[in-house]
Amino acid sequence: MKISAAQPFQIIYSLYEHEYLGYIFESFVVHLDEKGKLTLQHQNISSKNASEFASRLDTTDYELIELMDQMQQEAVIKHFNKKNVKPEEFFPKIYDNGKNNDALKAEIESYLERRRSKILERIQGKWLYEMGNDGEPAWKKIEVLEQKATVLFHFRRNEENTHYFPTIKYNGEKVDFQYKGAYIICKSPAWMVLEGKLYSFEKDVDGKKLAPFLNKKFIVIPKNVEETYYNKFVAPLIASFDVYAKGFEINSERYNPIPILTISELAGSGASMSLFNENGNGQTNVENEKILLELSFKYGPFKFKASNIGPVSVSVDKQGDSYTFHRVSRKLDDEKEIIQFMINSGLPIRNSKAAISKTTAFAWLDENREELDNREFIIDQKGRSSKKYFIGEYKISVEVRENIDWFDIHAVIQFGKYQISFKELRKLISKKKLEVELPNGEIAVIPESWLNEYSELFAFSEEDENGEPKLKKHHLALVQDLENGNLAKVTMSKKLESLKGFESIEDAPIPQNFKGKLRPYQLAGYNWLHFLNQYKFGGCLADDMGLGKTVQTLTMLLSQKEAGAQGASLLIMPTSLVYNWEAEAKKFTPKLKVFTYTGTNRDKNPEKFAKYDVIITSYGIVRLDIDLLTDYYFNYVILDESQAIKNPASNIAKAVRQLNSRNRLILTGTPLENSTMDLWSQMNFINPGLLGSQSFFKNEFLNPIEKKNDEEKTRKLNAIIKPFIMRRHKSQVATELPEKVENVQYSDLTPSQEKEYDKVKSYYRNKILENIEMQGLNKSQLLLLQGLTKLRQIANHPKMVDLEYNGDSGKMQDVILKLDNAIRDDHKILIFSQFVKHLSILAEHLKEKHIDFAYLDGSTKDRQAQVERFQNDSSLKVFLISLKAGGLGLNLTKADYVFILDPWWNPAIEAQAVDRAHRIGQENKVFTYKFISKNTVEEKILALQKHKRKLASELITTEESFVKSLSKEDIESLLS
């Protein structure tokens, strides 16, 4: 019956027993008669319509209604079953004893108990009734008692058994509750209805402990099970509640707690390696083995687990046939403070236990030894095996001293009174076998901190002819890292220390026969190269494009000639750069005797090299002639555009590593394109062993940096390579360069272009996302790259993918307009695209307009002639250049406009293109225009570039492998 909120009403709460769910509450509004009494007119209300009756509801009513809604059978079904099931189908199936649904039934009961408890906490002062069998909500009123009742548990032990029963008191008066029709409506904690009254209890009595006595006077505990019953049932009862006993003693006792930390093996024991027994060869890999640390507290003669938190714990003592229950008061604040100390110190303790790796466990014990002693911890050991762990003091002290050609390592490693050698420890740690058997039979576990702090020292150190440990000089940064971290005492010359900061390197004399003048930053680079030579270090000159890496290198080689250095130096480069090096050598260092070792008709006789100072050749020739070239001992081997050897497994990388020389250098603007492995390959060429083996580098640096974005590993890698890389940006040093103005030109797709774009996008989106679901992200990269490339081409001009396309392109219209204006205003323009097809479409337009242009792509034979035409012919305004052909070795300072027709995954490649014009020799302001089609993948690439993690910008990183870094969410965004 619908109740009107305009008429007098009262909210009531009604209790009834559900066939399956136990006691349930419902909320009702009941119409009141003119005397303010309840009538038979009532209406069930819920959270959905409660606001209609807001005039008589308070905050607690709204909370009660919400909780009761959650108890209704429909709400229970919805919570535990996502399908739409009727109650008459759900409950008989779940509560069928033959269906083995005990776990689900327990979950449902727990769900309901939590809500019963919350309702009963709030029900005081409300109108509560029992529901009649006919559904009448206000059948019988229940009085909610304000005070809590108390329970006293009685135990009477005699020679045959023990009787057990509770008594209840309310306001000091005994409550006669047995055989009176009482019932428990909530067990945790207990709430009981007796003769129209609702009782709650002090100390949160468990209703299960009262329920058996509603219709039973007492429970008998037979003699044969009393010991088990006393320990498992009576002791916890005595700890939590008031107990009166006859036939056994209950003593209350107080002590101060002493923490006990028990160590035991959780998994695996394995053999140990004895470092004091030459025949010992059993080794244990403990990486995956764990130690269980368990906290307990000793109170006088009693020991209690820290997880059993409560104000009182009870220990049962049986002497002959007599029992004494020791009721020990716990100092919980003291215990909690101990637990907090352990958590704060980095131990992941939960429920008084921490299961961690052996290395971490013993490192923690060692690091916190003093605090554990101050807090009077008892360290105990237990376990299945007879293995006993060493828990004494761990010490490692390292001293590094500079020698003539290397660093000597002196180390002392102690476990208590026992010492082991650095050599033996290194053998273990390099294999990650970290258990050591001491002479007294105890097992020492090498702390994880040693593995972390000294991993590079163990990995990079070598042994001299006497078996003593040493480090190559190029591991300078590692030595400085150890010193800065107070991990080693270091003795080093001031001269070597100066390699940390290039500004402190002494000036080297400029060669007498150098023609020209080095700019200040070029002079600093030359001094750095000279310094590396003194220490026989390899180096990487990684200045921005256009800052003169070539002239700095030639100056250094001329200095070598004038200093009487023996042997020719080998310069290896892409074929397209040979002419540039020849021209630069002729201009700045004409006294250098240069021999160009290229061409199919080259004289394959390395003996002739001795007549020259510099041999210029290409990567392709070196790969072909490596067997011949290894016969000559060069003064320098220098790689230009050294990213050519970024893949350590490539034939060219293998070939250049075989070359013999006194010194090695690499020159590159982008030492890192795809992955940090590019860096390893090039660093390993100039300073073999600097970054360890390939597998060590992958595990210690590549994976943590690229997969986990580990900042500490990035910092450490940067510190290692920093002394051997010189990197200057134009913005830092070439202050005489004119301003560079960058613009982004957004273009709208034409209607016909948009139609083509949407069609292809829809096709590839479905195909790519389906492929990701079926085969995973990694196996979908090729399809993704294919789809993105096609979308990018259509965003440029649909004719790039469909020769039959007769429509136009919004971007091409904007490019032509901007180009026509620039030509009219007498500017010279470089136009870059990574798509030759894109350049071809623009070339057709230029031909139709009879506009002359220079052109360069991978198939161009007269590369230098095209460059000279553009540089020297003032009437030639346009130079079309493909990315692959024009990214290196071009000096095009006559241009003052640069058009980027399509955005590239790697912004650094775009910067290289602009650097063809914005370099030393440029006198005009350089304007760059990047053309982007709006609402396409091009625009989204720009956004992603800003948010994608760079591998590590401190490592001079540029990220070519943009596609590999995309997540599924990124892909969905790109294709949306």
CORWO-V173486 format. One line per field, one symbol per residue. burial: # if it has 24 or more other C-alpha atoms within 12 Angstrom, else .. Layout:
# CORWO-V173486
burial=???
This chain:
# CORWO-V173486
burial=..#.#..##########..############......#..#######..#..#...#...#################.........#...#..##.........#..##.###.##########.######....##########..##########....#######.#....#.##...#############..#####..####.###.##....###....##..##..############..###......##########..##.####.......#####.###########..#####..########......#########...##.##..#....###..#################...#....###.#.....################...######.###..#############.#######...#####################......##############....####.#...##.##.#..#..#.##.##...#..#############.###########################....#################.##..###########.......#..#..############.##..##.#################...###########################################.###.###.###......##.###############..##..#..#...#######..##.###.##..##..##..#....#..##.###.###############......#########.##..##...#################..#.....######.....##.##.###....###############################################..##################.##..#####..############.#.###.##.
